[in-house]
Structure formats: C-alpha cells, structure tokens
Amino acid sequence: MLDIARRDIGQRETLGPNDSPWIRSMLFKLGASWLVGQPWCGGAVAKWVTEAGYKPVPKWWQARAWASWGQALAYPAEGCVVVFSRQGGGHVGLLVGEDTAGNLLILGGNQGDAVNVRAFPRARVLAYRWPPGLSLPPFVQLSKGSAAATTGEA
C-alpha cells in the first residue's frame, strides 16, 4: 500500500475546500461522488487499500471506522494503517516511520489539504491496523525521518 500511496504525494485541493479533479476521481471510483466537499483522509486510504487488492472498511469515509479494519496490531509497524483522534472526529493514514522526538510519520490525505507525510504525536493514536490475511509483522524499530508537524486534517 505504501508504494501505491507514495505515487499520490503532492495531490492537493485545487478547486476549493476539499475538492480537486484528483479528489473527485478518487471518490467517483469508490462510488461516493456525493462526498465531494467532505474530509477526505479516509477516501485516500480507501483508494490505496483498494488498489492494493483489499476491501476497505464499510464506512471508509469516517476516519475512526478504520479502527475495525483488518487485524489489530499492538505496536506500530511501517505500512500499517494508523487511526488518530482529533477535535471533532478522527484522522487516518499509513505509517512510514518516526521522527527523533518519537512522533509518528504518517503518509495521508487531507494533511494540510494535500497528500504528504506529516508528524503526529503518539498520544493521539486510537489504533494500529494490518491488512486482513497477511501475517502480522514482527516488532522492529521504525525508520527515522523528519516531517513537518501536522497542522490540520479536516
């Protein structure tokens, strides 16, 4: 999923809040063009999961719904889906590493109105999820990197 998601880095809202040809195409392919104008982090993850051959969680447009997708992980693993709390809802993205302060580096959509990698505090984590049917990954140290801190995911 990470390789698929990395191809979308740089996609952003271009026509106004929560809208662009890329977002419209993504939502259309997921059968939810009615969601244009809504937060789209869950749509980005649904796109990547679907393109990797997995079925997304039923209410994929709701970030917190991803906390029931696939298999639960007790620890962060690169490539896993990470679900976060946030004021007024949630956020979801894919784990790519950690920074030197221990924040998680998340590749996600609707992070500052774009697909990018941002740093998120571990205290906001609600769930780590792994694709259904895949062997759970062993616990290993996360890759070190850096990214700007998240400034908004709505």
C-alpha positions as a LaTeX table, in Angstrom:
\begin{tabular}{lrrr}
\hline
Residue & $x$ (\AA) & $y$ (\AA) & $z$ (\AA) \\
\hline
Met1 & 0.00 & 0.00 & 0.00 \\
Leu2 & 2.85 & 2.38 & 0.75 \\
Asp3 & 4.21 & 2.20 & $-2.80$ \\
Ile4 & 0.74 & 2.99 & $-4.15$ \\
Ala5 & 0.24 & 5.85 & $-1.68$ \\
Arg6 & 3.65 & 7.36 & $-2.40$ \\
Arg7 & 2.59 & 7.87 & $-6.04$ \\
Asp8 & $-0.08$ & 10.30 & $-4.81$ \\
Ile9 & 2.23 & 12.51 & $-2.74$ \\
Gly10 & 1.66 & 16.10 & $-3.84$ \\
Gln11 & $-2.01$ & 15.72 & $-4.77$ \\
Arg12 & $-3.92$ & 18.57 & $-3.19$ \\
Glu13 & $-7.13$ & 20.51 & $-3.05$ \\
Thr14 & $-7.14$ & 22.83 & $-6.05$ \\
Leu15 & $-10.71$ & 23.97 & $-6.73$ \\
Gly16 & $-11.68$ & 24.99 & $-3.22$ \\
Pro17 & $-12.15$ & 23.32 & 0.16 \\
Asn18 & $-11.89$ & 19.53 & $-0.12$ \\
Asp19 & $-12.10$ & 19.49 & $-3.92$ \\
Ser20 & $-9.88$ & 18.83 & $-6.93$ \\
Pro21 & $-10.03$ & 16.66 & $-10.06$ \\
Trp22 & $-7.94$ & 14.05 & $-8.20$ \\
Ile23 & $-10.32$ & 14.01 & $-5.20$ \\
Arg24 & $-13.37$ & 13.87 & $-7.49$ \\
Ser25 & $-11.86$ & 10.95 & $-9.44$ \\
Met26 & $-10.94$ & 9.10 & $-6.24$ \\
Leu27 & $-14.43$ & 9.46 & $-4.80$ \\
Phe28 & $-16.08$ & 8.53 & $-8.11$ \\
Lys29 & $-14.02$ & 5.32 & $-8.33$ \\
Leu30 & $-15.00$ & 4.48 & $-4.75$ \\
Gly31 & $-18.68$ & 5.03 & $-5.62$ \\
Ala32 & $-19.08$ & 8.05 & $-3.39$ \\
Ser33 & $-19.01$ & 11.18 & $-5.54$ \\
Trp34 & $-21.58$ & 12.58 & $-3.10$ \\
Leu35 & $-18.71$ & 13.04 & $-0.60$ \\
Val36 & $-17.04$ & 15.88 & $-2.53$ \\
Gly37 & $-16.55$ & 18.72 & $-0.09$ \\
Gln38 & $-16.12$ & 16.43 & 2.93 \\
Pro39 & $-12.93$ & 15.48 & 4.79 \\
Trp40 & $-11.11$ & 13.00 & 2.56 \\
Cys41 & $-8.36$ & 11.24 & 4.56 \\
Gly42 & $-10.47$ & 8.07 & 4.73 \\
Gly43 & $-11.06$ & 8.25 & 0.97 \\
Ala44 & $-7.33$ & 8.40 & 0.30 \\
Val45 & $-6.72$ & 5.32 & 2.48 \\
Ala46 & $-9.67$ & 3.53 & 0.83 \\
Lys47 & $-8.14$ & 4.28 & $-2.59$ \\
Trp48 & $-4.75$ & 2.87 & $-1.59$ \\
Val49 & $-6.23$ & $-0.19$ & 0.15 \\
Thr50 & $-8.47$ & $-0.94$ & $-2.85$ \\
Glu51 & $-5.62$ & $-0.53$ & $-5.34$ \\
Ala52 & $-3.55$ & $-2.95$ & $-3.20$ \\
Gly53 & $-6.31$ & $-5.56$ & $-3.57$ \\
Tyr54 & $-8.03$ & $-5.24$ & $-0.19$ \\
Lys55 & $-11.57$ & $-4.28$ & 0.67 \\
Pro56 & $-11.90$ & $-1.04$ & 2.66 \\
Val57 & $-13.86$ & $-0.78$ & 5.87 \\
Pro58 & $-17.63$ & $-0.31$ & 5.16 \\
Lys59 & $-17.80$ & 3.37 & 6.19 \\
Trp60 & $-14.33$ & 4.21 & 4.86 \\
Trp61 & $-15.10$ & 7.95 & 4.68 \\
Gln62 & $-15.24$ & 8.03 & 8.50 \\
Ala63 & $-11.63$ & 8.06 & 9.72 \\
Arg64 & $-12.39$ & 6.33 & 13.02 \\
Ala65 & $-14.17$ & 3.48 & 11.19 \\
Trp66 & $-10.71$ & 2.28 & 10.09 \\
Ala67 & $-10.10$ & 1.18 & 13.70 \\
Ser68 & $-12.05$ & $-2.01$ & 12.84 \\
Trp69 & $-10.34$ & $-2.76$ & 9.50 \\
Gly70 & $-8.09$ & $-5.78$ & 9.05 \\
Gln71 & $-6.17$ & $-7.06$ & 12.03 \\
Ala72 & $-5.27$ & $-5.21$ & 15.21 \\
Leu73 & $-1.61$ & $-4.52$ & 15.93 \\
Ala74 & $-0.33$ & $-3.92$ & 19.46 \\
Tyr75 & 2.60 & $-1.83$ & 18.14 \\
Pro76 & 3.30 & 0.47 & 15.21 \\
Ala77 & 4.69 & $-1.20$ & 12.06 \\
Glu78 & 5.73 & 0.51 & 8.86 \\
Gly79 & 2.93 & 0.32 & 6.31 \\
Cys80 & 0.16 & $-0.17$ & 8.86 \\
Val81 & $-3.00$ & 1.92 & 8.94 \\
Val82 & $-2.99$ & 4.31 & 11.90 \\
Val83 & $-6.19$ & 5.84 & 13.27 \\
Phe84 & $-5.98$ & 9.05 & 15.29 \\
Ser85 & $-8.31$ & 11.09 & 17.44 \\
Arg86 & $-8.73$ & 14.77 & 16.70 \\
Gln87 & $-11.02$ & 17.56 & 17.82 \\
Gly88 & $-14.37$ & 16.91 & 16.14 \\
Gly89 & $-13.53$ & 13.50 & 14.66 \\
Gly90 & $-10.55$ & 11.43 & 13.61 \\
His91 & $-7.79$ & 11.03 & 11.07 \\
Val92 & $-6.30$ & 8.04 & 9.26 \\
Gly93 & $-3.14$ & 7.40 & 7.27 \\
Leu94 & $-0.25$ & 4.99 & 6.69 \\
Leu95 & 2.81 & 4.75 & 8.93 \\
Val96 & 6.16 & 5.42 & 7.25 \\
Gly97 & 8.44 & 5.90 & 10.29 \\
Glu98 & 9.10 & 8.15 & 13.26 \\
Asp99 & 10.98 & 11.34 & 13.91 \\
Thr100 & 13.71 & 11.85 & 16.52 \\
Ala101 & 11.12 & 13.04 & 19.07 \\
Gly102 & 9.13 & 9.79 & 18.69 \\
Asn103 & 6.26 & 11.29 & 16.69 \\
Leu104 & 4.82 & 9.00 & 14.03 \\
Leu105 & 5.41 & 9.94 & 10.39 \\
Ile106 & 2.16 & 9.44 & 8.53 \\
Leu107 & 1.58 & 9.41 & 4.79 \\
Gly108 & $-2.01$ & 10.53 & 4.45 \\
Gly109 & $-4.53$ & 12.60 & 2.60 \\
Asn110 & $-6.10$ & 15.84 & 3.76 \\
Gln111 & $-3.00$ & 16.71 & 5.77 \\
Gly112 & $-2.78$ & 20.45 & 5.24 \\
Asp113 & $-5.13$ & 19.95 & 2.26 \\
Ala114 & $-2.72$ & 17.58 & 0.49 \\
Val115 & $-1.29$ & 14.06 & 0.31 \\
Asn116 & 2.03 & 14.22 & 2.16 \\
Val117 & 3.96 & 12.95 & 5.17 \\
Arg118 & 3.38 & 14.72 & 8.48 \\
Ala119 & 4.44 & 14.07 & 12.09 \\
Phe120 & 1.72 & 13.08 & 14.57 \\
Pro121 & 2.04 & 12.62 & 18.35 \\
Arg122 & 1.63 & 9.02 & 19.52 \\
Ala123 & $-0.76$ & 10.23 & 22.23 \\
Arg124 & $-3.44$ & 10.70 & 19.54 \\
Val125 & $-3.30$ & 7.08 & 18.29 \\
Leu126 & $-6.53$ & 5.10 & 18.61 \\
Ala127 & $-5.50$ & 2.00 & 16.62 \\
Tyr128 & $-2.82$ & 0.34 & 14.52 \\
Arg129 & $-4.29$ & $-1.96$ & 11.84 \\
Trp130 & $-2.73$ & $-4.50$ & 9.47 \\
Pro131 & $-4.21$ & $-5.87$ & 6.22 \\
Pro132 & $-6.53$ & $-8.85$ & 6.59 \\
Gly133 & $-4.98$ & $-12.21$ & 5.82 \\
Leu134 & $-1.34$ & $-11.03$ & 5.96 \\
Ser135 & 0.97 & $-12.40$ & 8.64 \\
Leu136 & 1.45 & $-9.83$ & 11.36 \\
Pro137 & 4.82 & $-8.10$ & 11.07 \\
Pro138 & 7.47 & $-8.62$ & 13.74 \\
Phe139 & 8.21 & $-5.78$ & 16.09 \\
Val140 & 11.13 & $-3.77$ & 14.69 \\
Gln141 & 12.43 & $-0.26$ & 15.24 \\
Leu142 & 10.77 & 2.27 & 12.97 \\
Ser143 & 12.76 & 4.05 & 10.30 \\
Lys144 & 13.91 & 7.51 & 11.36 \\
Gly145 & 12.95 & 10.55 & 9.34 \\
Ser146 & 11.55 & 14.01 & 9.62 \\
Ala147 & 8.43 & 15.84 & 8.56 \\
Ala148 & 6.56 & 18.97 & 9.48 \\
Ala149 & 4.16 & 18.60 & 12.37 \\
Thr150 & 0.54 & 18.23 & 11.40 \\
Thr151 & $-1.39$ & 21.49 & 11.36 \\
Gly152 & $-4.81$ & 20.25 & 10.32 \\
Glu153 & $-6.56$ & 17.21 & 8.97 \\
Ala154 & $-10.12$ & 18.37 & 8.48 \\
\hline
\end{tabular}
